[in-house]
Amino acid sequence: ATIVTHGAMLHESLAAAQELLEDGYEIEVVDLRSVKPLDTDTILASVARTGRLLCVSEEWPWGGVTAEVLARVATEGFGLLDAAPMRVNAKDTPVPYHPDLWAAHRPTASTIAAAARRLLHL
């Protein structure tokens, strides 16, 4: 599967990919160094190799970078997909201040790995 991510979620996604590697899954992690311009060619090339797409971001699920990545893949690379693309975002709530609540608000390596497992078993 391909995980497309950016910013702080790169580290969580790499940790999830390592966890999945221990389970026998090979995950390609695409780090979007910029979101404008968006490197659609690299994303599509990775999806062409894997057939599955998981977008990860710590932003809210409505709109944003993950929505744009999914839209572009659906528009320009729909035939490359073997399963419906998925995304993992922060909870659709106000950003909490307390560290424990903030940790529950944003994606973690374990939530990313769990979503990737669901994607791989579709």
N, C-alpha and C positions, 0 to 999 in steps of 0.2 A: 504494500500500500504506500501511498504518498501522503506525507503530512506537510502541509504548507503553513508556515507560521512566520512571525516576525517579532522583533523586540524581545521582551523578557520571556515570552513563551518559547523561545528557541531552546533555552536550557531545560525547561520542563519537557518539551517534545523530544529532545535528545535523550533525556533520562527514560522517557516512555519507550523510545525506540530500542534502547539498550535492554529494558525489561522484556520487551517483546522478542528481541533477539535470543534471549535466554529460553524463550518458549518455542524457538524455531522459526520465527517470522522475521523476514527482512523488510525493513521500513526505510524508505527514502525520505529524508527530511530536507525540504526546500526552505532556505532562509531568505525571506524577502528583505534584502538590504535596503530597498526603498519601495514605497507603495505608489509613487507617482514619479517616474513611469513604473508601471507594474510589468514585471518580466514574465509575460504570458507565455512566451516561447519555452522558457525553462520549465514552467509549470506543466504545460501540455506535453513536453518531452518526457517528463517524469510520469505523468498519468498514462502516457502511451506505453511505458514499460510496465507499470504496475496494474493498471485498470481500475484502481480504487483511490478515492481522494477524501482526506480528512483535513479540514481547515481549522486552525487553532489560533485563538486570540483572546486577550484579556479584556477586550472591549465588549460592550453589550451586544446581544445577538441580532438586534434590529439594525439593518444597514451596516456600514463599515466595510473593512477590508475583506473579511471572510465572505460577506455577501457578494462583493465584487468579484472575488476569485471564483466563487461558485457560479456566478452568472456568466463569467467569461468561459469557464470550462464547459458549462451547459450549452453555450452558444457556439463556441468554436471547436469543442472537442467532445461533443456528446457521444459520438461513436466510439470513443476511446474507453468509455466507462463500462465496467462489468457489473457495477452496483451503483445505487444512488449515492451521490456524494453526501458527506456529513460534515458537521462542524461542531466544535466545542468552544463555547464562549463563557464569559463571566455570567453570573446570575443576573437576570433582568430586574435588578433592584438598585436602590441607591448604593453607592460605594461606602461600605462601613469603615469607621475609623479604627475600631478595636482590632488589634492584630489577629486574634483568633477568628473573629468574624470575617476579616479581610481574607484570611487563608481559606475559609469556606466559600467565599464569594468568587474567587478566581480559579481557573483550571489548575490542576496539579498533574504531575507525571502519572499518578494512578488513575485519575479520571480520564486523561488522554489515552492511556493504555487500554482502559475498559472500553472506550468508544472505538478505538482501533480494532479491538477484538470483535465487537459487534459488527463493524464494517467488514472484517475479514470473513465472518461466518454468514454473511448474507447470501 
